[in-house]
Amino acid sequence: MDKPTTSTLEYHSYHNVREWIKHKYNRDIDDWYGMFENGHDESKEFADFWSRFICDSDITNGSVYYLYSETEEDKNVREWVREITKIIFDEFSPDRKPIIFVLNW
């Protein structure tokens, strides 16, 4: 038996993905409905994809997070989360393989 060697993990930076989507779609995945676009508009829904990671998972600085395409079709997930997930997969994993993020701040 050979001694195990290190492996390489291919991942995306959440913040780089966020900036790409903001650039291409002119929408911020951490303020999807523009609540904080011009100050603080209470009439708009708070829709922050980053907060979804933090609130729904046990995330710490440097965590690895797997995003699965099944979220696109999950009716138990808010519509804006499904919409953002679809865009992320369309852009970064058209074959719908899980996307690995390293989350850091």
C-alpha positions as CSV (number, residue, x, y, z in Angstrom):
1,M,0.0,0.0,0.0
2,D,1.3,3.5,-0.9
3,K,1.4,6.3,1.6
4,P,-1.6,8.6,1.0
5,T,-0.8,12.0,-0.6
6,T,-2.6,15.3,-0.4
7,S,-5.6,16.0,-2.5
8,T,-6.7,19.2,-4.3
9,L,-10.1,20.6,-3.8
10,E,-11.5,22.8,-6.6
11,Y,-13.7,25.5,-5.2
12,H,-15.2,28.9,-5.8
13,S,-14.8,32.0,-3.7
14,Y,-18.3,33.1,-2.6
15,H,-17.3,36.7,-2.8
16,N,-15.9,36.3,-6.4
17,V,-19.1,34.6,-7.5
18,R,-21.1,37.4,-5.9
19,E,-19.1,40.1,-7.7
20,W,-19.4,38.2,-11.1
21,I,-23.2,38.0,-10.7
22,K,-23.4,41.7,-9.7
23,H,-21.3,42.6,-12.8
24,K,-23.2,40.4,-15.3
25,Y,-26.8,40.7,-14.0
26,N,-26.5,44.0,-12.2
27,R,-28.0,42.4,-9.1
28,D,-26.5,41.8,-5.7
29,I,-27.2,38.3,-4.4
30,D,-26.8,39.7,-0.9
31,D,-29.5,42.3,-1.5
32,W,-31.6,40.7,-4.2
33,Y,-34.6,43.0,-4.0
34,G,-32.5,46.2,-3.4
35,M,-33.6,46.8,0.2
36,F,-30.3,48.6,0.9
37,E,-29.7,50.0,-2.6
38,N,-30.6,53.6,-1.7
39,G,-30.5,53.7,2.1
40,H,-33.0,51.4,3.7
41,D,-36.3,50.6,1.9
42,E,-38.6,48.8,4.4
43,S,-41.1,48.1,1.6
44,K,-38.6,45.6,0.0
45,E,-38.0,42.1,1.3
46,F,-34.7,41.3,2.9
47,A,-33.1,38.8,0.6
48,D,-29.5,38.0,1.5
49,F,-28.0,34.8,0.1
50,W,-24.9,35.2,2.4
51,S,-27.2,35.3,5.5
52,R,-28.8,32.1,4.2
53,F,-25.4,30.3,4.5
54,I,-24.8,31.7,7.9
55,C,-28.3,31.1,9.4
56,D,-28.9,27.7,7.8
57,S,-25.6,26.1,8.4
58,D,-22.9,25.8,11.1
59,I,-20.5,28.2,9.2
60,T,-17.2,29.6,10.6
61,N,-14.5,31.5,8.8
62,G,-12.8,29.3,6.3
63,S,-15.8,26.8,6.1
64,V,-16.3,24.7,3.0
65,Y,-20.0,24.7,1.8
66,Y,-21.5,22.5,-0.9
67,L,-24.4,24.1,-2.9
68,Y,-26.6,21.5,-4.6
69,S,-28.7,22.1,-7.7
70,E,-31.7,20.5,-6.0
71,T,-32.2,23.8,-4.3
72,E,-33.5,25.2,-7.6
73,E,-36.5,22.9,-7.4
74,D,-37.1,22.8,-3.7
75,K,-40.5,24.3,-3.0
76,N,-39.6,24.6,0.7
77,V,-37.0,27.2,-0.2
78,R,-37.9,30.8,-0.9
79,E,-38.3,31.8,-4.5
80,W,-35.4,34.3,-4.5
81,V,-33.1,31.6,-3.1
82,R,-34.1,29.2,-6.0
83,E,-33.6,32.0,-8.5
84,I,-30.1,32.9,-7.3
85,T,-29.2,29.2,-7.1
86,K,-30.3,28.7,-10.7
87,I,-28.1,31.7,-11.8
88,I,-25.1,30.4,-9.9
89,F,-25.4,26.9,-11.5
90,D,-26.1,28.4,-15.0
91,E,-22.9,30.4,-14.6
92,F,-20.5,28.1,-12.7
93,S,-21.8,24.5,-13.1
94,P,-24.1,24.1,-16.1
95,D,-23.8,20.3,-15.7
96,R,-25.4,20.8,-12.2
97,K,-22.6,19.2,-10.3
98,P,-22.3,20.5,-6.7
99,I,-20.5,23.8,-6.3
100,I,-18.0,24.0,-3.6
101,F,-17.5,27.4,-1.9
102,V,-14.9,28.4,0.6
103,L,-16.5,31.0,2.9
104,N,-14.3,33.5,4.5
105,W,-14.4,36.9,5.8
